[in-house]
């Protein structure tokens, strides 16, 4: 019912910046939580950052101070501003949205590749 499309990934040198965007479309009643996850080859998918519909945020310890999550409700869009990028940030980044109610619904994008070279 909800489609998530990420954009903004690419190749950047260590210390550089990128901004990821994710647009949600479809039958959207409420996206209570939106966030970004990442997965590097051979690793588990991990939470990078999330933001609630009230603006509360959660960040992974290793990205605090470097990455900032934000959302634009009018555009059904969530952003991840990434700065001071490190090679260990290299991964496929996935957009996620949750709808809370009697049931919890999770929606995922197909991912966008971020590669940070040294």
C-alpha positions in Angstrom: 0.0 0.0 0.0 3.0 2.3 0.6 5.9 2.7 -1.7 9.3 4.0 -0.5 11.8 5.3 -3.0 15.3 6.4 -1.9 17.7 8.6 -3.8 20.9 10.5 -3.2 23.4 7.7 -2.8 26.7 7.7 -4.6 30.5 7.7 -4.3 32.2 10.2 -2.0 35.6 10.5 -0.5 36.1 10.3 3.3 35.2 13.5 5.0 32.6 14.4 2.3 28.9 14.8 2.6 25.7 13.3 1.0 22.0 13.8 1.5 19.7 10.9 1.1 16.0 11.4 0.4 13.1 9.0 0.6 9.6 9.7 -0.7 6.7 7.7 0.5 3.6 7.4 -1.7 0.4 5.4 -1.8 -2.3 4.9 0.8 -0.7 6.9 3.6 -2.8 7.5 6.7 0.0 8.0 9.2 3.7 7.3 9.1 4.4 7.2 12.8 8.1 6.5 12.5 10.4 6.9 9.6 14.0 6.0 9.6 17.1 4.9 7.8 18.8 1.5 8.1 22.0 0.3 6.4 23.5 -3.0 5.5 27.1 -3.7 4.5 28.1 -6.9 2.8 28.2 -9.8 5.3 26.6 -7.8 8.0 23.1 -7.5 9.6 20.9 -4.6 8.7 21.2 -1.9 11.4 19.3 1.2 12.4 21.1 4.4 11.5 18.5 6.9 12.6 14.8 7.3 13.1 12.3 10.1 13.7 8.7 10.0 15.0 5.8 12.0 13.8 6.4 14.3 16.8 10.0 14.9 15.9 11.8 12.6 18.4 14.9 11.1 17.0 17.2 8.2 17.7 20.7 7.7 16.3 23.1 4.9 16.3 26.1 5.7 18.5 28.6 5.7 15.7 26.7 8.3 13.6 25.8 10.8 16.3 27.1 14.3 15.5 27.7 13.4 11.8 24.3 12.4 10.5 21.0 14.2 10.9 17.6 12.9 10.2 14.6 15.1 9.3 11.2 14.8 7.7 8.8 16.9 5.7 5.3 15.8 6.4 3.8 17.8 3.5 6.0 15.9 1.1 5.9 12.5 2.9 9.7 12.6 2.7 12.5 11.8 5.1 16.0 12.9 4.7 19.4 11.8 6.0 22.1 14.5 5.9 25.4 12.8 6.2 28.7 14.6 6.9 32.2 13.7 7.8 31.7 10.4 6.1 34.0 7.5 6.8 34.7 4.4 4.8 32.9 2.3 7.4 29.7 4.2 6.4 29.8 2.3 3.1 26.6 0.3 2.9 23.2 0.1 1.2 20.9 2.5 2.9 17.2 1.6 3.3 14.3 3.8 4.0 11.7 2.5 6.5 8.3 3.6 7.7 6.1 2.3 10.3 2.3 2.7 10.8 1.2 1.9 14.3 -2.3 0.8 15.2 -4.1 -2.5 16.0 -1.3 -3.9 13.8 2.1 -2.5 13.0 3.0 -2.1 9.3 6.5 -1.8 8.1 7.4 -0.5 4.6 10.8 -0.6 3.0 12.5 1.0 0.1 14.8 -1.0 -2.2 17.9 0.8 -1.0 20.5 3.3 -2.3 24.2 2.6 -2.3 26.6 4.8 -0.4 30.3 4.2 -1.0 32.9 6.2 0.9 36.4 5.9 -0.3 39.6 6.6 1.6 
